Amino acid sequence: MRIAFLSDIHGNVQALHAVQRFLTTEQVETVVILGDLVGYGASPGAVIDVIQRQGWVCSMGSSDARVAFGFAERGERTGVAEETLTWTRKMLTDEQMDFLRRLPTGGRIMTKLGRVRYFHGSPHDPDARLDLLADDRELEGVLDNLGARVVVCGGTHVPYFRKVGQGLFIDPGSVGLSLNREPGADVAIVDITTTDVRVHLHKIPYDYHAAAFDIVAWNLPPVIADVIRSGRMGG
């Protein structure tokens, strides 16, 4: 089985279109998105429309939840994230908001090797974060509790994978707001056979200058454009 995992698109439709084109050459059986479809980027509605048309499997991210359920407008926090999430909520149609509200917090895929569990931040809370740098014993406990051979989660915006015992943890990085110091869209292709799992982390080039221009054109915080162009936060 060959699965493409995407995460943290963050309203960057230019990056998503590039990933679409890349996936047409990869012969994947399933595309799974780990959430954070919206937030930060200037094209949240277009991103949702692409995902709906493609029929890709999708779970809810923390930004999706805060937009869909109005958390961004409670006035509890201020900053770049809250500013862009409030703007995003105003830009989406009722149908697009309903799509976000219906997203599950995660899912599972049965393979010949065992169960794959996927979610945005943690199994039951997209706003929490599973620490993939924890010690082996702690992560082995996560695998046991989830009954999984492979766990895939997002939220860090940095591509990463790690073998722990007989299990594997994967973070595909970010399609729309990568933070591994190289601009581009991150994609993880995972090949699962009866005996092995192979992970291929890809950096897909796209017109990030156009994505950054849209940020400025919509008067969104310019720091977001800087991150899109540089692949890093600050500096």
ChimeraX attribute file (.defattr): number of C-alpha atoms within 10 A of each C-alpha:
attribute: neighborCount
match mode: 1-to-1
recipient: residues
	/A:1	14
	/A:2	18
	/A:3	19
	/A:4	22
	/A:5	26
	/A:6	29
	/A:7	35
	/A:8	31
	/A:9	31
	/A:10	26
	/A:11	26
	/A:12	30
	/A:13	24
	/A:14	23
	/A:15	26
	/A:16	24
	/A:17	14
	/A:18	17
	/A:19	22
	/A:20	14
	/A:21	11
	/A:22	15
	/A:23	15
	/A:24	9
	/A:25	8
	/A:26	12
	/A:27	11
	/A:28	15
	/A:29	9
	/A:30	14
	/A:31	18
	/A:32	19
	/A:33	27
	/A:34	31
	/A:35	32
	/A:36	29
	/A:37	32
	/A:38	33
	/A:39	29
	/A:40	29
	/A:41	27
	/A:42	28
	/A:43	23
	/A:44	22
	/A:45	20
	/A:46	18
	/A:47	23
	/A:48	22
	/A:49	14
	/A:50	15
	/A:51	16
	/A:52	14
	/A:53	8
	/A:54	11
	/A:55	12
	/A:56	13
	/A:57	18
	/A:58	27
	/A:59	24
	/A:60	26
	/A:61	32
	/A:62	22
	/A:63	27
	/A:64	29
	/A:65	22
	/A:66	23
	/A:67	25
	/A:68	24
	/A:69	14
	/A:70	13
	/A:71	17
	/A:72	23
	/A:73	17
	/A:74	10
	/A:75	8
	/A:76	8
	/A:77	12
	/A:78	10
	/A:79	8
	/A:80	15
	/A:81	16
	/A:82	22
	/A:83	17
	/A:84	23
	/A:85	24
	/A:86	18
	/A:87	19
	/A:88	24
	/A:89	24
	/A:90	10
	/A:91	15
	/A:92	19
	/A:93	11
	/A:94	9
	/A:95	11
	/A:96	19
	/A:97	18
	/A:98	13
	/A:99	15
	/A:100	25
	/A:101	16
	/A:102	11
	/A:103	17
	/A:104	16
	/A:105	22
	/A:106	25
	/A:107	15
	/A:108	15
	/A:109	13
	/A:110	11
	/A:111	13
	/A:112	11
	/A:113	16
	/A:114	17
	/A:115	17
	/A:116	21
	/A:117	21
	/A:118	28
	/A:119	29
	/A:120	31
	/A:121	25
	/A:122	20
	/A:123	19
	/A:124	12
	/A:125	16
	/A:126	27
	/A:127	16
	/A:128	14
	/A:129	15
	/A:130	18
	/A:131	12
	/A:132	17
	/A:133	9
	/A:134	10
	/A:135	10
	/A:136	13
	/A:137	11
	/A:138	14
	/A:139	21
	/A:140	19
	/A:141	11
	/A:142	15
	/A:143	23
	/A:144	12
	/A:145	9
	/A:146	16
	/A:147	14
	/A:148	21
	/A:149	22
	/A:150	24
	/A:151	22
	/A:152	25
	/A:153	28
	/A:154	30
	/A:155	26
	/A:156	22
	/A:157	22
	/A:158	18
	/A:159	21
	/A:160	17
	/A:161	18
	/A:162	13
	/A:163	13
	/A:164	17
	/A:165	12
	/A:166	10
	/A:167	17
	/A:168	21
	/A:169	21
	/A:170	22
	/A:171	28
	/A:172	32
	/A:173	31
	/A:174	29
	/A:175	30
	/A:176	32
	/A:177	32
	/A:178	28
	/A:179	21
	/A:180	19
	/A:181	13
	/A:182	16
	/A:183	23
	/A:184	27
	/A:185	29
	/A:186	32
	/A:187	24
	/A:188	24
	/A:189	20
	/A:190	19
	/A:191	15
	/A:192	19
	/A:193	14
	/A:194	10
	/A:195	8
	/A:196	10
	/A:197	17
	/A:198	11
	/A:199	19
	/A:200	12
	/A:201	19
	/A:202	17
	/A:203	18
	/A:204	17
	/A:205	15
	/A:206	17
	/A:207	13
	/A:208	22
	/A:209	14
	/A:210	15
	/A:211	24
	/A:212	23
	/A:213	14
	/A:214	17
	/A:215	23
	/A:216	15
	/A:217	11
	/A:218	13
	/A:219	11
	/A:220	19
	/A:221	16
	/A:222	15
	/A:223	16
	/A:224	23
	/A:225	23
	/A:226	17
	/A:227	21
	/A:228	26
	/A:229	21
	/A:230	20
	/A:231	21
	/A:232	18
	/A:233	15
	/A:234	9
	/A:235	6
